[in-house]
Amino acid sequence: MPVSLLERVALVTGAGRGVGRSIAMDLARHGAKVIVNDLGGTLDGEDEDISVAESVVREIEAAGGTAAANTGDVTSYEDAYNMIKQAIDTWGRLDILVSNAGILRDRALHNLPEADWLKVLAVHLNGGYNLLHHAWPVFRQQHYGRVILTTSNSGFLGNFGQSNYAAAKAGLIGLMNVAKLEGDKYNVMVNCLNPGAATRMTTSVREVSAEQQAAMSPDLVAPAVTYMASDSCETSGMIITAASGSFGRAAIVQNERVAIPDATADDVEARWDEITTLDNSEVWWSVRETRAAFEAKKQE
């Protein structure tokens, strides 16, 4: 069956530009009513511009969809609550949460001031917590929710000068891994998006040609989110990479541990290749069981 979001209500943060805008547009195109959140600030998180969110709402409405603007700050516990409240007050429910708002304040670690460290974590990681915390009682009560947290290659691979950004994005993977467990019995699916697209954020880090911009359109990322936001998606705890019209999965794996009774540092050195090989590695669902064991149990 075609993916449909009819009768569903979504909140997308950072939806005024780039990947967030494309996600909001695609969710609406598939029938969702969308709260378009964007503070409208600069790339480093300064200033505000209410017209940024409002312009996306107008685009959605012009295409026949339904949307409302929100200019709250995801770093504010109260503003995050009001985003959830706006969805419920306007359309009676909230089904989909896309935590996408983000900023950059890149500096090499030895030059990174505390204020820039804290601000980037506040937007990405605290923002994710604020939204999930307030949406969670709604999802539990209605026994339904779809959550997508935007992570980054920087979070699990690293990128020079992005210690704050990378730490925040890796933190969102940890948040997903706990939320997937707590949401499982309530039909709340929580996944991460790892997008690759030519946006204001990425082009500030490296030069992108006009040809590359077309090939890396944010519109090519959105379909992965639309699927993960739908009833059809019954998978949780995934990191899905979407870039340039290609899609894949990233995962944290654990290999089979090497038993070395009464080990010394010399023993570890001698068997380092065995200890670090990823042969026979597995993806785990939690600290207690592998993903394969968990999925097999669900099928029983």
LOFI-950287 format. One line per 8 residues: number of its first residue (from 1); their letters; for each residue x, y, z of N, C-alpha, C. Coordinates in pm, whole numbers, plus 50000, padded with zeros to 5 digits. Example, Ala and Ser with C-alpha at 12.3 -4.5 7.8 and 13.67 -1.06 7.14 Angstrom:
<atoms>
1) AS) 51319/49431/50780/51230/49550/50780/51320/49670/50780  51285/49775/50708/51367/49894/50714/51290/50003/50787
</atoms>
This chain:
<atoms>
1) MPVSLLER) 50084/49880/50000/50000/50000/50000/50087/50125/50000  50040/50231/49933/50116/50356/49934/50127/50411/50076  50240/50473/50106/50259/50534/50237/50164/50653/50250  50088/50654/50358/49992/50761/50381/50003/50812/50524  49991/50943/50540/49991/51005/50672/49860/51079/50698  49757/51041/50628/49627/51104/50648/49583/51090/50793  49529/51196/50848/49481/51203/50986/49595/51206/51088  49717/51208/51044/49829/51218/51136/49874/51363/51153
9) VALVTGAG) 49926/51392/51272/49975/51527/51302/50123/51519/51335  50201/51606/51272/50346/51603/51287/50398/51736/51339  50506/51729/51416/50583/51846/51455/50724/51827/51402  50771/51923/51323/50906/51919/51269/50979/52044/51314  51090/52026/51386/51167/52142/51431/51279/52170/51330  51320/52296/51326/51419/52335/51227/51366/52317/51086  51236/52343/51069/51168/52310/50943/51161/52428/50846  51229/52535/50878/51220/52653/50792/51311/52650/50671
17) RGVGRSIA) 51414/52568/50679/51511/52563/50571/51565/52420/50557  51636/52396/50447/51714/52275/50430/51637/52145/50447  51700/52051/50519/51641/51919/50537/51507/51927/50608  51498/52012/50711/51373/52024/50786/51257/52070/50700  51283/52169/50615/51178/52217/50524/51132/52105/50431  51228/52031/50374/51192/51922/50282/51111/51814/50353  51147/51785/50478/51071/51687/50555/50929/51735/50578  50914/51858/50622/50781/51913/50648/50695/51911/50522
25) MDLARHGA) 50754/51949/50410/50680/51950/50284/50636/51809/50245  50726/51711/50261/50693/51574/50219/50590/51510/50312  50601/51538/50441/50499/51486/50534/50362/51541/50497  50355/51670/50468/50228/51733/50430/50177/51676/50298  50269/51651/50206/50232/51596/50075/50167/51459/50091  50205/51388/50196/50148/51255/50222/50029/51260/50317  49981/51380/50347/49855/51393/50420/49865/51439/50563  49985/51453/50618/49997/51495/50758/49968/51644/50774
33) KVIVNDLG) 49912/51678/50887/49904/51817/50929/50032/51848/51005  50096/51960/50975/50233/51982/51021/50248/52112/51099  50304/52101/51220/50353/52218/51291/50495/52244/51241  50515/52357/51176/50644/52395/51119/50715/52483/51221  50812/52427/51291/50885/52503/51391/51018/52552/51336  51046/52678/51355/51178/52732/51325/51192/52867/51392  51302/52883/51464/51331/53011/51529/51371/53117/51427  51420/53069/51311/51457/53161/51206/51588/53234/51229
41) GTLDGEDE) 51675/53173/51309/51800/53240/51343/51912/53214/51245  52029/53266/51278/52147/53245/51197/52200/53104/51219  52298/53067/51139/52353/52933/51147/52417/52903/51282  52464/53008/51351/52524/52985/51482/52426/53006/51597  52297/53018/51565/52194/53023/51669/52162/53159/51723  52195/53264/51649/52165/53400/51694/52042/53454/51617  51978/53553/51677/51868/53627/51613/51744/53539/51594  51637/53600/51547/51511/53532/51521/51444/53595/51399
49) DISVAESV) 51368/53516/51326/51294/53566/51210/51170/53480/51192  51056/53533/51232/50932/53454/51228/50887/53422/51086  50937/53498/50988/50893/53475/50850/50945/53343/50793  51051/53288/50851/51110/53165/50799/51012/53048/50810  50955/53027/50928/50855/52921/50947/50727/52953/50870  50687/53077/50872/50562/53116/50805/50569/53094/50654  50686/53111/50594/50698/53092/50450/50678/52946/50412  50725/52854/50495/50706/52711/50467/50559/52674/50484
57) VREIEAAG) 50493/52731/50583/50349/52708/50599/50275/52751/50473  50311/52865/50420/50245/52913/50297/50271/52818/50180  50392/52765/50172/50423/52668/50066/50337/52543/50079  50325/52494/50199/50244/52373/50222/50099/52400/50187  50048/52512/50231/49907/52545/50203/49884/52566/50055  49979/52627/49986/49965/52649/49842/49961/52517/49765  50025/52415/49822/50025/52283/49760/49905/52199/49802  49816/52258/49881/49695/52188/49923/49704/52120/50058
65) GTAAANTG) 49813/52143/50131/49830/52080/50261/49785/52168/50376  49806/52119/50496/49764/52189/50617/49883/52204/50711  49906/52326/50757/50022/52350/50843/49999/52473/50929  50079/52482/51035/50078/52599/51122/50221/52628/51165  50252/52755/51181/50388/52796/51216/50408/52798/51368  50531/52769/51408/50572/52782/51547/50714/52835/51549  50738/52939/51627/50871/53000/51630/50939/52984/51767  50901/52878/51838/50961/52851/51968/51105/52805/51958
73) DVTSYEDA) 51174/52813/52070/51315/52776/52083/51324/52637/52145  51383/52541/52073/51389/52404/52125/51472/52393/52251  51560/52490/52278/51640/52485/52401/51558/52522/52523  51438/52574/52502/51351/52614/52612/51255/52501/52646  51261/52456/52770/51170/52351/52819/51025/52393/52799  50995/52518/52828/50858/52569/52816/50816/52580/52670  50905/52630/52585/50871/52641/52443/50845/52504/52381  50924/52405/52420/50904/52270/52368/50767/52217/52410
81) YNMIKQAI) 50730/52241/52535/50597/52201/52582/50488/52268/52498  50507/52396/52468/50406/52469/52392/50396/52423/52247  50505/52368/52193/50498/52310/52058/50403/52190/52057  50421/52103/52156/50334/51985/52167/50190/52031/52191  50174/52127/52277/50040/52179/52310/49974/52241/52188  50052/52311/52107/49994/52373/51987/49937/52268/51892  50010/52158/51876/49961/52051/51789/49828/51995/51841  49822/51971/51971/49701/51913/52030/49587/52015/52031
89) DTWGRLDI) 49617/52139/52064/49513/52242/52064/49458/52268/51924  49544/52256/51824/49503/52287/51687/49433/52170/51620  49486/52049/51637/49431/51935/51564/49396/51815/51652  49408/51830/51782/49358/51727/51872/49452/51613/51903  49572/51611/51844/49663/51500/51869/49802/51534/51819  49897/51447/51849/50032/51453/51792/50077/51309/51769  50118/51280/51648/50158/51144/51612/50305/51131/51576  50361/51238/51521/50494/51232/51462/50578/51347/51518
97) LVSNAGIL) 50698/51314/51562/50792/51415/51610/50923/51400/51536  50965/51506/51468/51094/51508/51399/51179/51616/51464  51280/51573/51540/51368/51667/51609/51488/51694/51518  51482/51808/51450/51578/51836/51344/51653/51968/51362  51605/52053/51452/51667/52185/51468/51815/52172/51501  51897/52257/51439/52040/52247/51465/52114/52374/51430  52230/52390/51494/52319/52503/51466/52462/52451/51459  52552/52535/51414/52694/52503/51413/52773/52615/51480
105) RDRALHNL) 52870/52576/51561/52970/52669/51612/53103/52594/51614  53160/52581/51496/53278/52497/51479/53406/52568/51524  53482/52499/51603/53615/52543/51644/53697/52419/51679  53826/52422/51654/53913/52315/51704/53901/52309/51856  53914/52192/51911/53884/52169/52052/53959/52266/52144  54084/52295/52115/54161/52382/52203/54117/52529/52193  54041/52561/52089/53991/52698/52071/53842/52712/52103  53779/52603/52143/53633/52604/52161/53595/52659/52298
113) PEADWLKV) 53528/52775/52302/53487/52829/52432/53370/52750/52491  53360/52755/52620/53254/52680/52689/53117/52720/52638  53096/52848/52610/52964/52894/52565/52924/52827/52435  53018/52806/52344/52987/52741/52217/52962/52592/52235  53036/52531/52326/53010/52390/52359/52868/52374/52413  52832/52454/52509/52702/52441/52574/52586/52476/52481  52605/52578/52397/52496/52620/52308/52462/52513/52206  52563/52451/52146/52538/52348/52046/52472/52226/52110
121) LAVHLNGG) 52518/52185/52228/52452/52075/52298/52309/52111/52336  52287/52236/52373/52152/52278/52412/52054/52265/52297  52096/52304/52178/52004/52299/52063/51979/52155/52019  52085/52080/51998/52069/51945/51943/52023/51845/52048  52099/51832/52157/52072/51725/52253/51965/51763/52354  51978/51879/52417/51874/51922/52509/51742/51942/52436  51751/51994/52313/51629/52011/52233/51558/51879/52210  51635/51774/52179/51575/51642/52161/51507/51593/52287
129) YNLLHHAW) 51576/51612/52401/51515/51572/52529/51388/51652/52557  51393/51784/52543/51277/51868/52573/51154/51822/52496  51173/51796/52368/51061/51756/52283/51010/51618/52321  51101/51521/52335/51058/51385/52369/50990/51381/52505  51046/51453/52601/50989/51452/52736/50843/51497/52734  50813/51602/52660/50677/51654/52659/50585/51574/52567  50639/51514/52463/50556/51434/52371/50526/51295/52427  50614/51247/52515/50605/51108/52559/50471/51073/52626
137) PVFRQQHY) 50418/51155/52718/50289/51120/52778/50177/51109/52674  50184/51192/52570/50085/51186/52462/50096/51053/52388  50216/51016/52352/50237/50891/52278/50197/50770/52362  50230/50771/52489/50194/50659/52577/50043/50646/52589  49976/50759/52606/49831/50756/52625/49759/50704/52501  49805/50746/52384/49736/50705/52261/49794/50575/52201  49896/50520/52269/49961/50398/52221/50003/50411/52076  50065/50524/52046/50113/50546/51909/50208/50665/51907
145) GRVILTTS) 50316/50650/51834/50406/50761/51811/50517/50722/51715  50561/50816/51636/50675/50795/51548/50772/50911/51571  50896/50878/51608/50995/50979/51642/51117/50961/51552  51163/51071/51495/51286/51070/51416/51377/51179/51471  51497/51138/51514/51598/51230/51566/51708/51245/51461  51744/51367/51427/51846/51388/51325/51986/51381/51386  52061/51280/51342/52199/51265/51387/52292/51307/51273  52417/51265/51276/52513/51307/51173/52630/51212/51169
153) NSGFLGNF) 52694/51202/51051/52820/51129/51041/52920/51177/51144  52918/51306/51174/53010/51361/51273/52995/51292/51408  52873/51250/51439/52845/51190/51569/52907/51054/51588  52916/50972/51481/52974/50840/51500/53102/50818/51419  53142/50918/51339/53269/50907/51267/53366/51019/51303  53312/51134/51343/53396/51248/51378/53420/51339/51260  53444/51466/51288/53477/51563/51186/53558/51674/51252  53671/51707/51196/53762/51802/51258/53691/51934/51289
161) GQSNYAAA) 53709/51983/51411/53652/52112/51450/53508/52107/51494  53452/51986/51508/53310/51974/51544/53289/51891/51670  53372/51910/51771/53358/51830/51892/53224/51852/51959  53175/51976/51963/53046/52005/52025/52931/51942/51946  52934/51964/51815/52831/51910/51727/52832/51757/51728  52952/51699/51719/52963/51553/51717/52914/51490/51847  52950/51552/51960/52906/51499/52090/52754/51504/52102  52695/51613/52054/52549/51626/52060/52481/51522/51971
169) KAGLIGLM) 52535/51504/51850/52473/51410/51756/52490/51266/51802  52604/51235/51863/52620/51101/51921/52526/51082/52039  52506/51188/52116/52413/51181/52228/52272/51149/52185  52233/51197/52068/52098/51168/52018/52081/51020/51984  52190/50955/51945/52183/50810/51922/52159/50739/52055  52228/50784/52159/52203/50727/52292/52060/50750/52338  52008/50870/52313/51869/50901/52349/51774/50809/52274  51798/50789/52146/51716/50697/52067/51718/50557/52127
177) NVAKLEGD) 51837/50511/52166/51849/50373/52212/51773/50348/52342  51757/50450/52423/51676/50435/52543/51528/50452/52511  51496/50553/52430/51356/50578/52397/51293/50461/52322  51372/50392/52240/51317/50277/52167/51272/50169/52265  51349/50152/52375/51314/50052/52476/51188/50093/52552  51184/50219/52592/51071/50267/52671/50944/50280/52588  50961/50295/52457/50844/50312/52371/50791/50184/52311  50865/50076/52325/50832/49952/52254/50689/49903/52281
185) KYNVMVNC) 50650/49897/52408/50518/49841/52438/50405/49940/52412  50439/50063/52375/50337/50164/52346/50327/50194/52196  50390/50109/52113/50389/50130/51968/50448/50266/51932  50554/50303/52002/50628/50425/51970/50762/50383/51909  50777/50411/51782/50898/50376/51709/50991/50497/51706  51115/50477/51746/51212/50586/51755/51334/50551/51670  51363/50632/51571/51475/50608/51481/51556/50736/51461  51675/50720/51408/51761/50834/51377/51777/50849/51226
193) LNPGAATR) 51778/50972/51182/51810/51005/51043/51951/51060/51037  52032/51007/50947/52166/51059/50920/52165/51116/50779  52136/51246/50765/52116/51302/50631/52246/51351/50567  52250/51342/50436/52356/51404/50359/52292/51491/50253  52304/51621/50267/52237/51712/50173/52312/51844/50167  52297/51912/50057/52356/52045/50041/52260/52147/50102  52294/52197/50219/52211/52293/50290/52298/52408/50339  52233/52504/50401/52307/52616/50459/52414/52566/50556
201) MTTSVREV) 52383/52460/50629/52477/52407/50728/52596/52340/50661  52570/52251/50565/52680/52175/50505/52767/52263/50415  52705/52357/50346/52785/52442/50257/52870/52541/50335  52842/52558/50464/52928/52644/50546/53057/52572/50584  53055/52438/50573/53172/52357/50609/53261/52331/50488  53198/52309/50372/53276/52283/50251/53206/52343/50129  53284/52371/50027/53229/52426/49904/53153/52318/49827  53038/52357/49772/52956/52263/49697/52919/52331/49565
209) SAEQQAAM) 52947/52263/49454/52916/52318/49323/52766/52313/49297  52721/52387/49195/52579/52386/49159/52533/52246/49122  52620/52172/49054/52586/52034/49016/52572/51946/49140  52663/51963/49235/52656/51885/49358/52533/51922/49440  52497/52050/49441/52378/52094/49514/52253/52024/49462  52243/52012/49330/52127/51944/49271/52126/51796/49308  52244/51734/49304/52253/51591/49335/52232/51563/49483  52257/51665/49567/52244/51648/49712/52126/51728/49768
217) SPDLVAPA) 52019/51734/49692/51902/51809/49736/51844/51749/49864  51802/51833/49960/51735/51782/50080/51607/51705/50048  51549/51733/49932/51427/51662/49893/51452/51513/49876  51578/51475/49851/51612/51335/49834/51629/51262/49967  51631/51338/50076/51642/51281/50211/51504/51252/50270  51410/51341/50240/51278/51339/50305/51203/51206/50296  51209/51132/50184/51130/51008/50178/51160/50909/50289  51285/50904/50335/51318/50812/50445/51242/50850/50571
225) VTYMASDS) 51232/50980/50596/51161/51027/50716/51012/51001/50703  50957/51028/50586/50813/51006/50565/50776/50861/50591  50860/50768/50543/50832/50627/50572/50842/50599/50721  50950/50645/50786/50968/50617/50928/50860/50684/51013  50794/50785/50959/50687/50855/51030/50551/50790/51009  50545/50685/50930/50416/50626/50892/50381/50503/50975  50253/50463/50965/50208/50340/51029/50284/50219/50975  50328/50227/50851/50395/50114/50787/50526/50079/50856
233) CETSGMII) 50589/50177/50919/50718/50153/50984/50696/50093/51123  50738/49970/51138/50728/49903/51268/50866/49865/51319  50965/49942/51276/51104/49920/51313/51152/50035/51400  51225/50003/51506/51273/50105/51598/51423/50087/51620  51490/50196/51659/51630/50187/51695/51726/50180/51577  51683/50230/51461/51767/50229/51342/51833/50365/51320  51953/50363/51263/52019/50484/51214/52017/50473/51062  51936/50555/50997/51918/50546/50853/51989/50663/50785
241) TAASGSFG) 52080/50629/50696/52152/50729/50619/52077/50754/50488  52055/50881/50457/51989/50919/50333/52067/51033/50270  52114/51012/50148/52196/51114/50081/52197/51089/49932  52170/51194/49855/52182/51189/49710/52101/51076/49647  51985/51048/49703/51901/50944/49648/51943/50803/49683  52033/50788/49779/52072/50655/49825/52041/50643/49974  52012/50521/50017/51967/50498/50153/52039/50376/50211  52074/50383/50337/52141/50271/50401/52127/50278/50551
249) RAAIVQNE) 52197/50189/50618/52186/50179/50764/52325/50181/50825  52339/50255/50932/52460/50252/51014/52423/50186/51147  52520/50123/51211/52489/50053/51336/52612/50045/51425  52587/50040/51554/52691/50013/51653/52690/49863/51677  52806/49800/51664/52812/49655/51678/52908/49617/51791  52893/49495/51839/52981/49440/51943/53032/49306/51893  53163/49287/51899/53217/49159/51856/53211/49055/51968  53255/48935/51935/53260/48829/52036/53385/48850/52122
257) RVAIPDAT) 53364/48868/52251/53476/48901/52338/53576/48785/52352  53699/48820/52373/53807/48722/52387/53833/48697/52536  53821/48575/52575/53843/48540/52716/53993/48529/52743  54041/48609/52839/54182/48603/52880/54185/48603/53034  54173/48486/53096/54175/48480/53244/54304/48539/53300  54288/48616/53407/54403/48676/53475/54491/48756/53379  54426/48831/53290/54498/48903/53184/54591/49009/53240  54701/49027/53172/54791/49139/53196/54790/49228/53071
265) ADDVEARW) 54850/49344/53083/54859/49433/52967/54933/49364/52852  55033/49281/52884/55106/49209/52781/55015/49111/52707  54922/49047/52781/54827/48956/52718/54735/49031/52622  54691/49148/52665/54604/49229/52579/54678/49270/52452  54805/49310/52469/54886/49347/52352/54900/49229/52257  54926/49113/52310/54951/48995/52227/54828/48954/52147  54711/48983/52201/54587/48937/52135/54502/49054/52085  54568/49167/52066/54496/49289/52028/54416/49273/51898
273) DEITTLDN) 54473/49203/51799/54402/49184/51673/54275/49103/51693  54280/49002/51779/54161/48923/51809/54056/49007/51883  54104/49089/51975/54015/49171/52056/53942/49274/51970  54009/49325/51869/53952/49437/51792/53888/49397/51661  53897/49270/51621/53833/49231/51496/53681/49244/51507  53619/49275/51394/53472/49281/51392/53412/49156/51329  53494/49055/51306/53440/48926/51262/53342/48875/51367  53232/48820/51320/53129/48764/51410/53068/48869/51502
281) SEVWWSVR) 53069/48995/51461/53008/49099/51544/52856/49101/51523  52786/49157/51620/52640/49163/51614/52590/49300/51659  52472/49334/51610/52402/49453/51658/52320/49412/51780  52327/49493/51885/52254/49463/52007/52133/49553/52018  52027/49500/52077/51905/49578/52100/51916/49657/52230  51977/49595/52330/51993/49658/52461/52117/49599/52527  52140/49637/52651/52255/49579/52722/52231/49432/52755  52109/49384/52734/52074/49248/52774/52064/49149/52659
289) ETRAAFEA) 52035/49195/52537/52012/49100/52429/52047/49160/52293  52079/49070/52200/52107/49115/52064/51978/49155/51996  51992/49231/51889/51872/49269/51814/51805/49146/51753  51885/49052/51706/51827/48930/51649/51745/48853/51751  51795/48844/51875/51722/48774/51981/51593/48848/52014  51600/48981/52020/51481/49060/52049/51376/49042/51941  51416/49048/51815/51320/49037/51705/51261/48897/51698  51341/48796/51730/51289/48658/51731/51184/48644/51840
297) KKQE) 51208/48704/51955/51112/48698/52065/50981/48768/52029  50992/48878/51954/50871/48951/51914/50784/48868/51821  50847/48777/51746/50773/48695/51651/50704/48574/51716  50740/48547/51840/50684/48429/51909/50536/48448/51938
</atoms>
